[in-house]
């Protein structure tokens, strides 16, 4: 299962990201996106449930969705033959 930019955007929208947020949302901090600690915990929980990857401790106010994507991608089990 891939963790794509679209997956990240869906997660952000599901926890309250303004749908009108610009194309630079992956590079802006969670604080800049007005996503508080509860939103970050919810995102981490959804990632854990869906992908089996724990990133909660790394999702600080200063972290970016781009960093979150990198953390998840690095920890996803390798697939293929």
C-alpha positions in Angstrom: 0.0 0.0 0.0 1.5 3.3 -1.1 1.7 6.4 1.0 1.3 9.1 -1.6 0.9 12.9 -1.6 -2.8 12.3 -2.2 -2.9 10.0 0.9 -1.3 12.8 2.9 -3.8 15.4 1.6 -6.7 13.1 2.5 -5.4 12.6 6.0 -4.9 16.4 6.5 -8.4 17.1 5.2 -9.9 14.5 7.4 -8.6 16.2 10.5 -9.6 19.7 9.6 -7.2 21.2 7.0 -8.9 24.0 5.1 -9.8 22.6 1.7 -8.8 25.9 0.2 -5.2 25.5 1.5 -2.7 26.0 -1.3 -0.5 23.5 -3.1 2.3 24.1 -0.6 0.6 22.2 2.2 3.2 19.4 2.3 6.0 21.9 3.0 4.2 24.0 5.7 4.4 23.0 9.3 1.4 21.6 11.1 1.3 24.8 13.2 1.2 26.9 10.0 -1.7 24.7 8.8 -3.6 25.3 12.0 -3.5 21.6 12.9 -3.2 21.3 16.7 -1.9 18.4 18.8 -5.3 16.6 18.7 -5.3 16.7 14.9 -1.7 15.4 14.8 -2.6 12.5 17.2 -5.6 11.7 15.0 -3.4 11.6 11.9 -0.9 9.4 13.7 -3.6 7.0 14.8 -5.0 6.8 11.3 -1.5 6.1 9.9 -1.0 3.4 12.6 -4.3 1.8 11.9 -4.0 1.8 8.1 -0.3 1.3 7.5 1.0 -0.2 10.8 3.5 2.6 11.2 3.9 4.6 14.4 5.0 8.3 13.8 3.1 10.0 16.6 6.2 11.2 18.5 7.7 12.7 15.4 4.5 14.8 14.5 5.4 18.0 16.3 3.9 21.4 15.6 7.1 22.2 13.6 7.0 19.0 11.5 5.7 19.1 8.0 3.4 16.7 6.1 6.3 16.2 3.8 8.4 14.9 6.8 5.5 12.8 7.9 5.3 11.2 4.4 9.1 10.5 4.5 8.8 8.9 7.9 5.9 6.6 6.9 7.5 5.7 3.6 10.8 4.7 5.2 9.0 2.5 7.7 6.6 0.8 5.3 7.4 -2.9 4.8 9.0 -3.5 1.4 6.7 -5.1 -1.1 7.6 -7.0 -4.3 8.9 -10.3 -5.5 
